[in-house]
Amino acid sequence: MDNYNFINGDIVSEGESVIGIRDLGLQRGYAVFDYARTFNKKLFHFDDHLKRLRNSSSALNLNIKYSDAELTESALKLVELCKFNDPAIRIIVTGGYSNSSSLVFEPNILIIPEETPTYHNDLYTRGAGLISFEYQRELPMIKSVNYLNDIRLNDLRKKNNVFDVLYQLHDSITECPRSNFFIFINDILVTPKDFILKGVTRKIILDLAYKYWQIEERVISLAELNSAHEAFITSTTKNIIPVTSVDKKNIGDGRVGKRTNKLMQLFNDYIKKNS
Amino acid sequence: MDNYNFINGDIVSEGESVIGIRDLGLQRGYAVFDYARTFNKKLFHFDDHLKRLRNSSSALNLNIKYSDAELTESALKLVELCKFNDPAIRIIVTGGYSNSSSLVFEPNILIIPEETPTYHNDLYTRGAGLISFEYQRELPMIKSVNYLNDIRLNDLRKKNNVFDVLYQLHDSITECPRSNFFIFINDILVTPKDFILKGVTRKIILDLAYKYWQIEERVISLAELNSAHEAFITSTTKNIIPVTSVDKKNIGDGRVGKRTNKLMQLFNDYIKKNS
C-alpha cells in the first residue's frame, strides 16, 4: 500500500511526491511547518496547529491560500489513505519557486503523513537525562524548518549518552530543540515563557495542571535545577517524558516524581476523552 | 532552449529537476551549498568554492561522493548546455532522504546553473548605503542554506532605502548577509576575521591589496566607521561594491574613494587575466 501526500492542492502518491529544486525552502531555508497527531483516524488539536502554522507563515509573509476547512479535509483524506495507523501530519509552507529571493512569494504547501515516532517505555518509567547547551534558536516563536543545529547535536547526545539537549542562554533555560521544559518546585509548576516555541502539548498541560498546582511561567536558571523536585518535557510526539537528570546531576531524588506521574495520567485520560 | 541541472549524477532538464519531499534539506534546513561564477565558459576559482563546500559538508557529516574532477566536469557540461551566458553555478548538498533526522546521511547533491545577478551601475560609481542590524549567523563558517533572516530583512532594506544590511553583534561588525565588509583607514585596509563566512572574493581582494596597503584582519566596531575613509563589500556576484554610508552616516566624504576605485580596477584586471 502506497502513501499519499498533498502538494499544492493535489493528492499525490509517495513516489511522485516531489518539489522543484528552485524551491526557496530547499535553497534558502525559507519555510515554516507544523506537526500534528492523529488518534483513531481523528486529528488531535489540529486547529491549534493550524493557528500556529498561520502565525509562522504570516511572520514570513507567506500566504496560505487554503482555508482551515480545506486543510483539515485534505489531512483527513491522507490519514484515510495512509499505510500507517495514527500517522502524524506534517504541513510545510515554503517560499515557493524563486530565482531571486524576492519578496513575492507564492508558497508551496505540502501535507505529509508520517509514521508517528515512539519512544522507549523506560523513558516514561525511569526518566530521561538531558545535557544543557548554550544556544538560542533564531526567531523561536516561528516554527521554521531550521533544525540544523538540533541535528548537528546528535553527536553531543550520543557522546554524553543523554536523551536530549536542553538549550540555555546566559544560564537561562529555554527549551529542548523539539520540546518544552517544566519543573516542579514542591507544588509549583514552573516553565519558561519567553524565547521559546509554545507547544500545543505545553498548552494542554498548563490547562490540565492549574487545577492541582500553582503555575509560574517565568525564567528558570540552570542553578535553580538544584532546588527542583521534578522535571519533564512535553511535545506532540513525546507527550510527557520525565526528566531525572540534567548535566549528570539528579533532579530531586533522580526518580520519576509523583506529580509528573499524575500529570502523565491526566494527559492520557485527556487524550482518551478527546480522540 | 531548456536549462539543465545535475541531480545525484544525472543531467536533468529544468522541468524534470525535482527532489523528493522527504529531503532533509527541505524538511529541516539540513543542507549546505556554494556558489561560483563563470566567465567565457570557464569556471572562476571553482577549486576554492569546492574546497569551502567540502568544509561545510564535513562539518555536518555530509559526504560528497564525487571527486573535484567529477564535479568540475559536470559543472562545465551544465555551463555548455545553459541558456544563460556566464551563468553562476550553485551546488547544494543536503542531508538526503530521512524520516528520522538520524545521523546516517546519503546526501542529495545538486548542481544548478543560474543567471548571474547584476547590479545597477550607480552602485559602483556612487556607492551603496547599508543599515546595521544586530544579528549573528549561526555557524557562520558553514555555508548552510539558512538565509531565512536575510530574506526576512528585505522589508527593513526597503523601508530604509538601503542596498543591504550590515550584521553586527555587540557593536562589532561581522559581515553582510551575502558579502564581506572592508574599510580603509588612511592606507590601512581592515576587515573582520572572526564569526564570518570567508568569501572567495575576500581572499582574492586580500591577495591583490597587500602589495599596496597594510592589511589588518580584526574586529571593527560600529563607532570605528566614523574614522573610516572608505568602505566596500565583496561577494562572488557583486565583486566590489563601494559603501558610502552606514546608518545614514557618510563614510569619509560620502563618495567612492580612490583606494576602492583602484581595488576595483585591480580586481577587474584580475578577472580578465583569469577567465
Chai-1 contact restraints between the chains, C-beta under 6 A:
chainA,res_idxA,chainB,res_idxB,connection_type,confidence,min_distance_angstrom,max_distance_angstrom,comment,restraint_id
A,S17,B,I21,contact,1.0,0.0,6.0,A-B,restraint_1
A,V18,B,V18,contact,1.0,0.0,6.0,A-B,restraint_2
A,V18,B,G20,contact,1.0,0.0,6.0,A-B,restraint_3
A,I19,B,I21,contact,1.0,0.0,6.0,A-B,restraint_4
A,G20,B,V18,contact,1.0,0.0,6.0,A-B,restraint_5
A,I21,B,S17,contact,1.0,0.0,6.0,A-B,restraint_6
A,I21,B,I19,contact,1.0,0.0,6.0,A-B,restraint_7
A,I21,B,L110,contact,1.0,0.0,6.0,A-B,restraint_8
A,G25,B,L26,contact,1.0,0.0,6.0,A-B,restraint_9
A,L26,B,G25,contact,1.0,0.0,6.0,A-B,restraint_10
A,L26,B,L26,contact,1.0,0.0,6.0,A-B,restraint_11
A,R28,B,V145,contact,1.0,0.0,6.0,A-B,restraint_12
A,R28,B,Y147,contact,1.0,0.0,6.0,A-B,restraint_13
A,G29,B,G29,contact,1.0,0.0,6.0,A-B,restraint_14
A,G29,B,V145,contact,1.0,0.0,6.0,A-B,restraint_15
A,G29,B,N146,contact,1.0,0.0,6.0,A-B,restraint_16
A,G29,B,L148,contact,1.0,0.0,6.0,A-B,restraint_17
A,Y30,B,L148,contact,1.0,0.0,6.0,A-B,restraint_18
A,Y30,B,I151,contact,1.0,0.0,6.0,A-B,restraint_19
A,S101,B,I151,contact,1.0,0.0,6.0,A-B,restraint_20
A,L103,B,N154,contact,1.0,0.0,6.0,A-B,restraint_21
A,L110,B,I21,contact,1.0,0.0,6.0,A-B,restraint_22
A,S144,B,L148,contact,1.0,0.0,6.0,A-B,restraint_23
A,V145,B,R28,contact,1.0,0.0,6.0,A-B,restraint_24
A,V145,B,G29,contact,1.0,0.0,6.0,A-B,restraint_25
A,N146,B,G29,contact,1.0,0.0,6.0,A-B,restraint_26
A,N146,B,N146,contact,1.0,0.0,6.0,A-B,restraint_27
A,Y147,B,R28,contact,1.0,0.0,6.0,A-B,restraint_28
A,L148,B,G29,contact,1.0,0.0,6.0,A-B,restraint_29
A,L148,B,Y30,contact,1.0,0.0,6.0,A-B,restraint_30
A,L148,B,S144,contact,1.0,0.0,6.0,A-B,restraint_31
A,I151,B,Y30,contact,1.0,0.0,6.0,A-B,restraint_32
A,I151,B,S101,contact,1.0,0.0,6.0,A-B,restraint_33
A,N154,B,L103,contact,1.0,0.0,6.0,A-B,restraint_34
